[in-house]
Amino acid sequence: MKRPLQKLLLLLTLGILLQACSKDDGYFRERPGTDPGEKAAPYSNGFFVITEGSYGQTAGTINFYAYGADTIVTRAYEKANPGKVTANPSLANTLQFASLYNQKLYLVSKMNGPMLRLDARTLKEEARYNQESSNWRSLIGIKENQGLVSAADGVYAIDLKTLGVEYKLTSVSAVNTGDMLKEGNYVYLLQSNGAKIIDASNYSFVKGFANINRGFARTPNGKVWAATGSRLIAIDKNLDTAGIALPVSIGSFGLDAPTRITASTKENAVFYHSGSAIYKYAEGHAASLNQPFITISESPFMVYGAVRYDRNKDYLVVNGIKGYGGLAGINFLLIYNASTGALVKKVTYGNDGSVVDFNHIYFPELAVFY
């Protein structure tokens, strides 16, 4: 009677051991103590890197950095949506902008590209809007189901569920429009003929600033920051302005690229970059601009896109490449402490830059955070 019982116990033990040792090479392998929601929300503990792609060669995509990791997950969008790309069929557009609103990640492309809505936690595509002729710039959420999208010919109200265009705003000029920001009861718009402020409830015109051509970022004191290039401008809650001269101007790639200004949520400080130098203006302390806050030591190196502040970790996130041509295949993610300027993490990904390989050329444009 003992032998069958021993055999049964042996089989049960082997079964348990085999199950424990079974191999699962999937990216989202569960571990002891794994939160049950982690597998369902694989892209919730980190930030997104939006990439332009190579015009006519590859579509822009989403890369993902998990906090504390030593690598970056590339082409996360394609992994979540097999067979789909963010571009039009000819790949003749560029993924230029993204924003997070109510746990949804919205992607905007210029030059006849689509607008997309994804579940931010899984990157599963939920809606796509194609227009025969379009030139989108940026997108922000305004109300529960309504947002604004800027374009080469003005600003449009859109349905955030379907992404369909509802109507064009007539309160502001029908000209090239780029960066947008909602703060309190106002929406700030950057247009080719200056900055405009409209009412967030009915989109009526409130005020304009003809000399402002870069923006926007907000600091904890409620001020919205913009620039003329050579002067940094603070717009307060009464829509009055105060400026400070900059020792090095803020550059611009035009209204179809994200602004080069970003701001802390921990202190009243604004950051911008010029070449490999990152400047930090602590409001009220002009001397903080006397020298760069951070000088990127990697060489050769070029900041690609815009530096961004990560409010979750008090980080400054810098995306870059080694250069153009084959060197564009060498991609960098640099993370700095926004309070001290110390380098927290350096991630290099792609290839060795010896050949032009579009599979590894991303042109990382913009970091987007929860």
N, C-alpha and C positions, 0 to 999 in steps of 0.2 A: 504493500500500500504506500510505502514511503517513496518508492522510485517514481511513480507517475506524478506525485506531488512535487518532487524535486525538479522533474522535467518541466512542469508547468511554470514553476517559479523561475527556472532558467530562461524559458521562452519569454516570459513577461519582462525580465531584466534586460534581455537582448533587445526587445522591442523598444523599451524606454531609451536605451543607449543609442540605438539607430536613429530614433526620432530626434534626440538631442544633438547628434552629430551630423544630421542631414545638412547638406550644403545648399545655401540659398545665396546666389551671387547678385541678387537684385539690389538696387541702390537703397531701397527702403526696408532692408532686412530688420525684423523686430529683434529686440534685445531684452534680456531680463530687466524688468522695471520700466519698459517702454510705456509711455503714456498711450492709451488706446487711441487718442485723437491724433497722435503724431503721424501714423501711417496715412490717415485720411487728410492730413494737412502738412505735406512734406515741405512746403515752401513758406512756412510761417515763422521760422526762427533764423532770420538773416535778412538780406536785402537783395534786390534785383539790380542787375546791370543791363541796361537797354543798349543794344548795339545797332548801328546803322546798317550793317551789311555792305557788300560791294555792289554798287550800282550796275545792273545788268548781268551780274555774276551770281550773287547769293542774296537771299532775303535777310533783312535784319532779324535779330532774334533776341531772346532773353537768356542771359546767364544768371546764375544764382550763387551768392556767397553765404554759407552758413556760418554764424558767429563762431570764431575759434578754429575754423578749419584752415588747413594748409593748402587748399586747392579751391578751385571754383568749378561749379557744374556748368558746362557749356551746352548751348542749344537746348535749354530746359523746355522751351516752348514746343519744339519738335518732339521731344520725348513724351510730353503730355498730350500732344495732338498729332499722332502719326499720319503722314501724308499731307499735312497742311503746312503752309508758310504764311508769314505775315504780309507778304507782298502781293502785287498783281501778277498775273500769269507771265508777263514778260520780264519780271523782276526790275522794271524800270521805275522804281520809286525807292525812297529811303525812309526807314523807320527813324523818326526824329524825336519823339516825345512820348512820355508815359506818365500817368498819375494814378494814385490810389485813392479810392473814395468808397466808403461803405463796404470794405473787404473785396472790392472789385478793382482789377487792374485794367486801365484803359490805355490802348496803344493808338498812336496817331502817326500817320505817314504823310509825307509831302509828295507832290508830283503824281497825282492820280492813284495814290495808294489807299487802302481801306482803313476804316476805323474798327477796332476790335475791343470787345469786353471779355475779360477772363476772370474766372474765380481765382483770386490772388493766392489762396492757400494750395491750390492744386495746379494752377495754370491751364485748366481746361477751358477751351473757348466756348463762350455762351452766346455771343452775338457778333455779327459782322455786318458792316454797312459799306457798300460800294457805290460810288457815284461816278458816272461816266467821265466827268471832268471835275477834278478837285485839287486843292493844294492846301491841305490842312497844316496847322502850326502847333497848337496846343489845346488841351481840354481840361476843364475843371468842373467839379460838381457844385451845384448851387442849391438845389432843393432835393427832396427825396428821389424824384424820378426825372429831374431836369438838370441839364448842364449847359455850359457854353463851350463852343469850339471856335477857335480863331482860325483865320484862313488868309490867303493872299488878297482876298477882296472883302474883308470885313469880319464880322462876328455873327455867329448863328446860335440860336437856341436849339438844343437837341433833346430827344427822348433818351434817357439813359438806359432804358430797357431794350429798345430796338436799335438805338443809335441813329434813328432816322432824323433828318433835319426838319424842324418845325417851322421856323421862320428866321429871317435875317433882321438883326437889330438896325433900326433906323436912327437911333439916338447918337450913334458915333459914325465916323467916316467909313465909307466903303473902300478902305485902303488896306494895304498889307498890315496884318496884325500878328503879333507874336505872343510874348509871355503874358500870362494873366494870373491874378491872385485875388482871392476873396478874403477880406478882413473885416469882421464886424458887419455893418450894414452896407459896405461898399465892395465893389469889384474894380480892381485896377487893371487897366489894359494898356499894353504898349503897342503903339501904332507908328507907321512911318512918318506921321506928322506930329508925334509927341505922345505923352502919356495922357490917358483919359480915365476919369473916375465916374462910375455909374452906380445908381442905386441897385442893391442886390434884390430888392423885392419886385421892382417893375422895370428895371434896366433903363430908367430915365437918366439923362446926362446931369452930372453934378458939377464937375470941374475938370479943367485941362491944364497941362503944363507942356508948352511947345518945346522947351529945351531939353526935356528928359528923353533919352534914347536907349537906356539900359535899365533893366529891373526884372523882377521884384523879389524882396525878401522881407520877412518881419522879425522883429525882436520882441522879447518878453514884455517890454513896456508898451506894446501896442503900436509902435511906429513901423511904417512901411518904408523900405529903403530902395532907392533907385539911383541913377547916376546920369551925368552928362558925358561921361567918359573920363574927364579930368577932375570932376567933382562928385563926391558922394552926397546924396540928398536924402534927408529924413523927412517923411511926411507924417505929421502927428494926427491925433484923433480929430482935431479941428480942421484938418487938411491944410495946415500951415507948414511951411518948409524951412529947413535950416541945412546949410551945406558946409562941407569941409573939402579943401583942396587936397588932391592926391599926389604924392611924389611920383608915382608911376600910374599911368592911365589904365583904366579897365578896357580891355579889348572887346571885340565883338565879331561874331561870324554872321551877323544879320538877324533878322526877325524869325528866320526859319530854324534857328538853333537855340537851345536853352540858354537862359541868362547865366552870366559868369558870377553873379552875386549870390551868396548864400549867407544865412545868419544862424547864430546859436539860439537855442531855446533855454540855455542855462544862464547866460549872461547877455547883456546888451552889447553884442559884438557882431560885426559884419566881416565876412571874408571874401576875398577875390584873388584871382591869380593872374600873373603876367609872366609868360615863359615858365621857367622852373621855380619861380618865386611865388609864395603864397603870402598875402598881406592880411593882417587882422587889425581892424579898427575897433578899439574899445571906446564906446561912446563917451565923449567928454575928455578923452586923453589923446590929444593930437600926436604926442610923442610915440604912441604905439605904432604909428605909420613910418617912423624914421628908418626902419629896416625891416626886411621880410620876417614874418613870423616863422615860416618854414622855407628852407631852400632844399629842393629835391636834389639829392646827391647822385642819383642814378644817371649815368651818361653813356651813350646818347639816350635821351629820353624826351618825349614831348607829351604834355598833358593833352588828352584827347577829350573833347566835349567840355563838361563843366564840373568843377569841384563842388561837392555837396556835403552838407552837415547832417550827421546821423544823430537825431535827438534821443534815440534809444540807448546809445552808448557814449554820447559826447565825443564822437569821432568826426574827423574830416576824411572823406573818401575821395581818392584821386584815381581816375582811370587814365591809362596812358599806353603808348606804343613806342617802339624803338625808333621808328622812322617810317618812311613810305617805301613803296615797292615791296621786296621780299621782307624787309624789316618790319613791315606792318603785321607780320605773322607772330611777332614777339609782343605779347600783351602783358600789361602790368596792372595790378590792383594794389595801391598803397593806402594804408590806413594809419592815420595819425591821431594822437590825443589832441582834441580841440582846445583844451585848457593849457597844456604844456608844450605842444608841438612835437612831442616825442613820437617816433615811429613805433607803431604797435604791431603791424603785420605787413609783410611784403609777399605778394603772390605773383609768380610769373607763369604764364600759360600760353599755349599755342605751339609754335615750332621754333626751330633755331634761326629762322630768318634767311637761310641760304638760298631759298627759292621762293617764288611767288606761289603760294598755296592758299587758294581761296577758302579751303576748308578750315583754315586757322586764322583767317583775316576777318576780324569782327568789327573793328572801329568802335570800341566801347564808348558810348556817348554820355550816358547819364545813369547815376545811381538813384534808385527809388526805394523809400523806406516805409514801413508801417507807421 
